[in-house]
């Protein structure tokens, strides 16, 4: 399969730079591109890779500096590249809508138009599944749940009772929504379970990665705001109220009853202690341990987490400790204090 550069430009609404009749046979990232391939430049970090690519053409942002090969100017190089990549690398078509005979749907459950229920899917009592939802093998939806339109549950996802998912939510394999929060009280010499009676509410356009968990609230719902993206292996504990368009990166965790504003970022392995508030636009660095509220727009690093500038100064000072010890030892020798403790 091959296309001229002009044809690809028409496909993505771009402007040809150079030879529009150049034949393109494939699309690939910069480092993997070969002659005949088209790749893309999108951001400063990619520009330095240009000398090492063998791509015959590049997708670049409109107004980009001249490039030493043919190209296509577009508003969004990555988006255009994805479109072209799909043209060359067809993805398998999903199975047509329908209910596999090995799926179970409770008689009181309601299904929208065009749903796809694959083998061993289970839909519980009084649950509602919106139009065009796609539930992959082994996905479980409990009782009294609501799934909006165009929801995708990948294999072995479990949605516990009384949970609500908005439109276009994607949940990846083996993730659990609505398991009991970790709530106990010490009574009579033992840990006694506090019933977890709330649910989980997930807004529109949320995506949750594989093997993550969002626990149900104790009395109110745990909530995930619209547009938030949650990576693999992330824990959101009971009663949390996560804002819109947050990014929770792999192995991060939020303890119970925390509140985050919009556009908050938790980098990989960051942890947030319970009952804290993270303001809008706060950014928590990798492996940071947050033990206090974080103001809007604040960037935090380290454990315990502290403002970025303060954390960087502390890290530099820590590297100088060995040098300072040597200086102290030398000064003591000069003062004849060799027997004193450092």
C-alpha positions as CSV (number, residue, x, y, z in Angstrom):
1,X,0.0,0.0,0.0
2,X,1.3,3.4,-0.9
3,X,0.1,7.0,-1.3
4,X,1.5,10.2,-2.7
5,X,2.4,12.9,-0.2
6,X,-0.3,15.1,-1.8
7,X,-3.0,12.5,-1.1
8,X,-1.9,12.2,2.5
9,X,-2.0,16.0,2.8
10,X,-5.6,16.0,1.6
11,X,-6.5,13.3,4.1
12,X,-5.2,15.4,7.1
13,X,-6.1,18.8,5.8
14,X,-2.4,19.9,5.4
15,X,-0.2,21.8,3.0
16,X,2.4,20.0,1.0
17,X,6.0,21.2,1.4
18,X,8.2,19.9,-1.5
19,X,7.4,17.1,-3.9
20,X,3.7,16.3,-3.7
21,X,4.1,13.3,-5.9
22,X,6.6,11.6,-3.5
23,X,5.4,8.1,-2.8
24,X,5.0,7.2,0.9
25,X,4.8,3.5,1.8
26,X,4.5,3.6,5.5
27,X,4.4,5.7,8.7
28,X,6.8,5.3,11.6
29,X,8.2,7.3,14.6
30,X,11.4,9.2,13.9
31,X,13.8,6.6,15.3
32,X,12.2,3.7,13.4
33,X,11.5,5.5,10.1
34,X,13.1,4.3,6.8
35,X,13.2,5.7,3.3
36,X,9.7,5.9,1.9
37,X,8.3,6.5,5.4
38,X,6.6,9.6,6.8
39,X,7.2,10.6,10.4
40,X,6.4,13.7,12.5
41,X,8.0,16.5,14.5
42,X,5.9,17.8,17.4
43,X,7.8,19.6,20.2
44,X,11.4,20.6,20.9
45,X,12.4,17.2,22.3
46,X,11.8,15.7,18.8
47,X,13.8,18.2,16.9
48,X,17.1,16.9,18.1
49,X,16.2,13.5,16.7
50,X,15.8,14.7,13.2
51,X,19.4,14.1,12.0
52,X,19.1,10.4,12.9
53,X,15.9,9.7,11.0
54,X,15.8,8.3,7.5
55,X,12.2,9.4,6.9
56,X,11.4,10.7,3.4
57,X,8.8,13.2,4.7
58,X,7.8,14.8,8.0
59,X,4.6,16.2,9.4
60,X,5.3,19.5,11.0
61,X,3.3,22.3,12.6
62,X,2.3,25.2,10.4
63,X,5.0,27.9,10.4
64,X,7.7,25.4,11.4
65,X,11.3,26.2,10.4
66,X,12.4,24.7,7.1
67,X,13.1,21.0,7.0
68,X,15.6,19.2,4.8
69,X,13.1,16.9,3.2
70,X,9.5,16.9,1.9
71,X,6.7,17.4,4.4
72,X,3.2,18.3,5.3
73,X,2.3,21.4,7.4
74,X,-0.7,20.8,9.7
75,X,-2.1,22.3,12.9
76,X,-1.6,19.1,14.9
77,X,1.4,16.9,13.7
78,X,0.7,14.1,16.2
79,X,-3.0,13.9,15.4
80,X,-2.2,13.9,11.7
81,X,0.4,11.2,12.2
82,X,-2.1,9.0,14.0
83,X,-4.6,9.3,11.2
84,X,-1.9,8.4,8.6
85,X,-0.5,5.6,10.8
86,X,-4.0,4.0,11.0
87,X,-4.2,4.2,7.2
88,X,-1.1,2.0,6.8
89,X,-1.7,-0.2,9.9
90,X,-5.3,-1.4,10.0
91,X,-6.6,-2.3,13.4
92,X,-8.9,-5.3,13.7
93,X,-12.5,-4.4,13.5
94,X,-14.4,-4.9,16.8
95,X,-17.0,-7.6,16.8
96,X,-20.5,-6.4,15.7
97,X,-23.0,-5.4,18.4
98,X,-24.9,-8.3,20.0
99,X,-25.2,-10.4,23.1
100,X,-23.2,-13.6,23.2
101,X,-25.2,-16.5,24.4
102,X,-22.7,-17.1,27.2
103,X,-23.3,-13.6,28.7
104,X,-25.8,-13.2,31.5
105,X,-28.2,-10.3,31.7
106,X,-30.6,-10.1,34.7
107,X,-34.2,-9.8,33.6
108,X,-34.6,-6.4,35.2
109,X,-31.5,-4.9,33.6
110,X,-31.9,-2.5,30.7
111,X,-29.7,-2.3,27.6
112,X,-29.3,0.5,25.1
113,X,-29.1,0.2,21.4
114,X,-26.1,-1.4,19.8
115,X,-24.5,-2.9,22.9
116,X,-21.9,-5.6,22.6
117,X,-21.7,-8.2,25.4
118,X,-19.0,-10.7,24.9
119,X,-18.7,-14.2,26.5
120,X,-19.1,-14.4,30.3
121,X,-20.2,-10.8,30.8
122,X,-22.6,-10.5,33.7
123,X,-25.1,-7.6,34.2
124,X,-26.8,-7.4,37.6
125,X,-30.3,-6.6,38.8
126,X,-31.7,-3.2,37.8
127,X,-28.6,-2.1,36.1
128,X,-28.7,0.2,33.0
129,X,-26.2,-0.1,30.2
130,X,-26.2,2.8,27.7
131,X,-26.1,2.7,23.9
132,X,-23.1,1.3,22.0
133,X,-21.4,0.1,25.2
134,X,-18.8,-2.6,24.6
135,X,-18.2,-5.1,27.4
136,X,-15.3,-7.5,26.8
137,X,-15.1,-11.1,28.1
138,X,-15.5,-11.5,31.8
139,X,-16.6,-8.0,32.6
140,X,-18.9,-7.8,35.6
141,X,-21.5,-5.1,36.3
142,X,-23.2,-5.4,39.7
143,X,-26.7,-4.5,40.8
144,X,-28.2,-1.0,40.5
145,X,-25.3,0.3,38.3
146,X,-25.6,2.8,35.5
147,X,-23.3,2.9,32.5
148,X,-23.6,5.9,30.1
149,X,-23.3,5.7,26.3
150,X,-20.2,4.4,24.5
151,X,-18.6,2.9,27.6
152,X,-15.9,0.3,27.2
153,X,-15.1,-2.3,29.8
154,X,-12.1,-4.5,29.0
155,X,-11.7,-8.1,30.1
156,X,-12.3,-8.9,33.7
157,X,-13.3,-5.4,34.8
158,X,-15.5,-5.5,37.9
159,X,-18.0,-2.8,38.7
160,X,-19.5,-3.3,42.1
161,X,-23.1,-2.5,43.1
162,X,-24.5,1.0,42.9
163,X,-21.8,2.6,40.8
164,X,-22.3,5.1,38.0
165,X,-20.1,5.6,34.9
166,X,-20.6,8.5,32.6
167,X,-20.4,8.6,28.8
168,X,-17.4,7.4,26.9
169,X,-15.7,6.0,29.9
170,X,-12.9,3.4,29.3
171,X,-11.9,0.9,31.9
172,X,-9.0,-1.4,31.2
173,X,-8.5,-5.0,32.2
174,X,-8.7,-6.3,35.8
175,X,-9.6,-2.9,37.2
176,X,-12.1,-2.8,40.1
177,X,-14.6,0.0,40.6
178,X,-16.5,0.2,43.9
179,X,-14.7,-2.3,46.2
180,X,-15.1,-1.6,49.9
181,X,-13.0,1.3,51.2
182,X,-10.4,0.4,53.8
183,X,-12.4,1.5,56.8
184,X,-12.1,-0.1,60.3
185,X,-12.3,1.0,63.9
186,X,-10.5,-0.6,66.9
187,X,-13.2,-2.0,69.2
188,X,-13.0,-4.7,71.9
189,X,-9.4,-5.5,71.1
190,X,-9.9,-6.0,67.4
191,X,-10.4,-4.2,64.1
192,X,-14.1,-4.0,63.3
193,X,-15.2,-3.3,59.7
194,X,-17.0,0.0,59.1
195,X,-19.7,-0.7,56.4
196,X,-19.0,1.1,53.2
197,X,-22.4,2.2,52.0
198,X,-21.6,4.8,49.4
199,X,-20.9,4.2,45.7
200,X,-18.6,5.5,43.0
201,X,-19.5,8.1,40.4
202,X,-17.2,8.5,37.3
203,X,-17.6,11.5,35.0
204,X,-17.7,11.6,31.2
205,X,-14.5,10.8,29.2
206,X,-12.6,9.2,32.1
207,X,-10.1,6.5,31.2
208,X,-8.8,4.1,33.9
209,X,-5.8,1.9,33.2
210,X,-5.3,-1.8,34.0
211,X,-5.2,-3.2,37.5
212,X,-6.3,0.0,39.2
213,X,-8.9,0.4,42.0
214,X,-11.4,3.1,42.9
215,X,-13.0,2.3,46.3
216,X,-16.6,3.1,47.2
217,X,-17.3,5.8,49.8
218,X,-18.4,5.1,53.3
219,X,-21.6,7.2,53.2
220,X,-21.2,9.3,50.1
221,X,-19.9,8.5,46.6
222,X,-16.2,8.5,45.7
223,X,-16.1,10.7,42.6
224,X,-13.8,11.0,39.6
225,X,-14.3,14.2,37.6
226,X,-14.9,14.4,33.9
227,X,-11.8,14.0,31.6
228,X,-9.5,12.6,34.3
229,X,-7.0,9.9,33.1
230,X,-5.8,7.3,35.5
231,X,-2.9,5.1,34.7
232,X,-2.3,1.4,35.5
233,X,-1.8,0.3,39.1
234,X,-3.3,3.4,40.7
235,X,-5.3,3.4,44.0
236,X,-8.1,6.0,44.7
237,X,-9.4,5.4,48.2
238,X,-12.8,5.8,49.7
239,X,-14.6,9.2,49.8
240,X,-12.1,10.9,47.5
241,X,-13.4,13.7,45.3
242,X,-11.0,13.9,42.3
243,X,-11.5,16.9,40.1
244,X,-11.7,17.2,36.3
245,X,-8.9,16.5,33.9
246,X,-6.5,15.1,36.6
247,X,-3.6,12.9,35.6
248,X,-2.9,10.1,38.0
249,X,0.2,8.3,36.8
250,X,1.2,4.6,37.4
251,X,1.5,3.4,41.0
252,X,0.4,6.6,42.5
253,X,-2.1,6.5,45.4
254,X,-4.6,8.8,47.1
255,X,-5.7,8.0,50.6
256,X,-9.2,8.4,51.9
257,X,-11.3,11.6,51.9
258,X,-8.9,13.7,49.8
259,X,-10.1,16.4,47.4
260,X,-8.3,17.5,44.3
261,X,-9.0,20.5,42.1
262,X,-9.0,20.4,38.3
263,X,-5.9,19.7,36.2
264,X,-3.9,18.1,39.1
265,X,-1.0,15.8,38.2
266,X,0.3,13.0,40.4
267,X,3.5,11.5,38.9
268,X,4.5,7.9,39.2
269,X,4.5,6.4,42.7
270,X,3.4,9.7,44.3
271,X,1.4,9.2,47.5
272,X,-1.1,11.5,49.2
273,X,-2.0,11.1,52.8
274,X,-5.7,11.1,53.9
275,X,-8.0,14.1,54.3
276,X,-5.8,16.5,52.2
277,X,-6.7,19.0,49.5
278,X,-4.7,19.5,46.4
279,X,-5.5,22.8,44.7
280,X,-6.2,23.3,41.0
281,X,-3.2,22.8,38.8
282,X,-1.0,21.3,41.6
283,X,1.8,19.0,40.4
284,X,3.2,16.2,42.6
285,X,6.5,14.8,41.5
286,X,7.5,11.1,41.2
287,X,7.7,9.2,44.5
288,X,6.7,12.3,46.4
289,X,4.9,11.8,49.7
290,X,2.3,14.5,50.4
291,X,1.5,15.0,54.1
292,X,-0.2,18.4,53.9
293,X,-2.5,20.5,51.8
294,X,-1.0,21.7,48.5
295,X,-2.0,25.2,47.2
296,X,-3.3,25.7,43.6
297,X,-0.5,25.6,41.1
298,X,2.1,24.4,43.6
299,X,4.8,22.0,42.4
300,X,5.9,19.5,45.0
301,X,8.9,17.1,45.2
302,X,10.4,14.7,47.6
303,X,9.3,12.8,50.8
304,X,8.0,14.5,52.7
305,X,6.9,16.6,49.8
306,X,8.0,20.2,49.7
307,X,7.9,23.0,47.2
308,X,10.0,22.3,44.1
309,X,12.6,24.9,44.7
310,X,13.1,24.0,48.3
311,X,13.3,20.3,47.5
312,X,16.0,20.9,44.9
313,X,18.1,23.0,47.3
314,X,17.8,20.3,49.9
315,X,18.9,17.7,47.4
316,X,22.0,19.7,46.4
317,X,22.9,20.3,50.1
318,X,22.5,16.5,50.8
319,X,25.1,15.8,48.0
320,X,27.5,18.1,49.8
321,X,27.4,16.4,53.2
322,X,30.4,14.2,52.5
323,X,32.4,17.2,51.4
324,X,31.4,19.1,54.5
325,X,32.5,16.2,56.7
326,X,35.9,16.3,55.1
327,X,36.2,20.0,55.7
328,X,35.2,19.6,59.4
329,X,37.8,16.8,59.8
330,X,40.5,18.9,58.3
331,X,39.7,21.9,60.5
332,X,39.7,19.8,63.6
333,X,43.1,18.4,62.7
334,X,44.4,22.0,62.3
335,X,43.0,22.9,65.7
336,X,44.4,19.8,67.4
337,X,40.9,18.4,68.1
338,X,41.5,15.0,66.6
339,X,40.0,13.2,69.5
340,X,36.7,15.1,69.5
341,X,33.6,13.7,68.0
342,X,32.6,15.0,64.6
